[in-house]
Amino acid sequence: MLSNTSGALYKFNTFSSQPDTGVASTDALLSSGLDLTYQLGYGFFAGLGASLNATHHVDGDWTPSSSNHGVIGYSSKTWRANVTYFNGRYPDDPTITLWYVDRYRQIARLSLSYVF
């Protein structure tokens, strides 16, 4: 199944910059992506996707970025569980922090959803 996703996120941020790096904090994100999901059978699925993002910083700057991800999971009529692995972009600041592996953003997310 091929699907298109778009989204917007706003976070209430009380810090004007990151305390450890001094980089301006983010407060908004616009995202658009394309996902390809394959049903493996018995409720299991796997998929790949990519997205283009624009991040707004509290100092007024916008930063474009892109990312890709892979997902595996299980879905029933009432709930869904999946693990998503995100490949991001290289950070703007060359400082290595906890969320960057070899200066490259890589994040895993576990999601549980209930449909009612």
C-alpha positions as CSV (number, residue, x, y, z in Angstrom):
1,M,0.0,0.0,0.0
2,L,1.3,3.4,-1.0
3,S,0.4,6.4,1.2
4,N,1.2,10.0,1.4
5,T,1.5,11.7,4.8
6,S,1.7,15.3,5.8
7,G,1.9,16.9,9.2
8,A,2.6,19.9,11.4
9,L,4.0,20.0,14.9
10,Y,4.3,22.8,17.4
11,K,6.0,22.5,20.7
12,F,5.9,25.1,23.5
13,N,9.5,25.8,24.1
14,T,10.8,27.8,27.0
15,F,14.5,27.7,26.0
16,S,15.7,30.1,23.3
17,S,18.8,28.0,22.8
18,Q,20.1,24.5,23.7
19,P,21.8,24.8,27.0
20,D,24.8,22.5,26.0
21,T,25.5,23.8,22.5
22,G,24.0,27.3,22.3
23,V,22.1,26.3,19.0
24,A,18.7,28.0,18.7
25,S,15.9,25.7,19.9
26,T,13.2,24.5,17.6
27,D,9.5,25.2,18.0
28,A,7.7,23.9,14.8
29,L,8.0,21.3,12.2
30,L,6.3,20.8,8.8
31,S,6.7,17.4,7.2
32,S,5.5,15.6,4.0
33,G,6.3,12.0,3.2
34,L,5.7,9.0,1.2
35,D,5.3,5.5,2.7
36,L,5.2,2.1,1.0
37,T,3.9,-0.7,3.2
38,Y,3.7,-4.4,2.4
39,Q,1.3,-6.8,4.2
40,L,3.3,-9.9,5.0
41,G,0.3,-12.0,6.2
42,Y,-1.4,-12.8,9.6
43,G,-1.5,-9.1,10.4
44,F,2.3,-8.5,10.1
45,F,3.6,-5.7,7.8
46,A,6.9,-4.1,6.8
47,G,7.5,-0.8,5.0
48,L,9.8,1.9,3.9
49,G,9.3,5.6,3.7
50,A,10.9,9.0,3.2
51,S,10.0,12.5,4.2
52,L,11.0,16.1,3.5
53,N,10.9,18.4,6.5
54,A,11.2,22.1,7.4
55,T,12.1,22.9,11.0
56,H,11.4,26.4,12.5
57,H,13.8,27.7,15.1
58,V,12.8,30.2,17.8
59,D,15.2,32.8,16.3
60,G,13.1,32.8,13.1
61,D,15.3,30.5,10.8
62,W,13.9,27.6,8.9
63,T,16.1,24.5,8.3
64,P,15.2,22.0,5.5
65,S,16.0,18.4,6.0
66,S,15.1,14.9,4.8
67,S,14.9,11.5,6.4
68,N,14.1,7.9,5.6
69,H,12.8,5.1,7.7
70,G,12.0,1.4,7.8
71,V,9.1,-0.1,9.8
72,I,8.0,-3.6,10.9
73,G,4.9,-4.3,12.9
74,Y,1.6,-6.1,13.6
75,S,-1.9,-4.8,13.1
76,S,-5.3,-6.2,14.1
77,K,-8.8,-4.7,13.9
78,T,-8.4,-2.9,17.2
79,W,-4.7,-2.2,17.8
80,R,-1.4,-1.8,16.1
81,A,2.2,-2.2,17.2
82,N,5.3,-1.3,15.3
83,V,9.0,-0.5,15.5
84,T,10.3,2.3,13.2
85,Y,14.0,3.0,12.6
86,F,14.7,6.5,11.4
87,N,17.8,7.6,9.4
88,G,18.0,11.4,9.7
89,R,20.4,14.0,8.5
90,Y,23.8,15.2,9.7
91,P,23.4,17.7,12.5
92,D,24.0,21.4,11.9
93,D,26.3,21.6,14.8
94,P,29.3,19.3,14.6
95,T,29.1,18.6,18.4
96,I,28.4,14.9,19.1
97,T,25.5,14.5,21.5
98,L,23.6,11.5,22.9
99,W,21.1,11.5,20.1
100,Y,23.6,11.3,17.3
101,V,25.6,8.2,16.4
102,D,28.8,9.0,14.4
103,R,27.4,12.6,14.0
104,Y,24.3,11.1,12.2
105,R,20.8,11.1,13.7
106,Q,19.5,7.6,14.1
107,I,16.4,7.0,16.2
108,A,14.3,3.9,16.9
109,R,10.6,4.4,18.0
110,L,8.1,1.9,19.4
111,S,4.5,2.8,18.7
112,L,1.3,1.2,20.2
113,S,-2.0,2.4,18.9
114,Y,-5.6,1.5,19.8
115,V,-8.4,2.0,17.3
116,F,-11.9,2.7,18.6
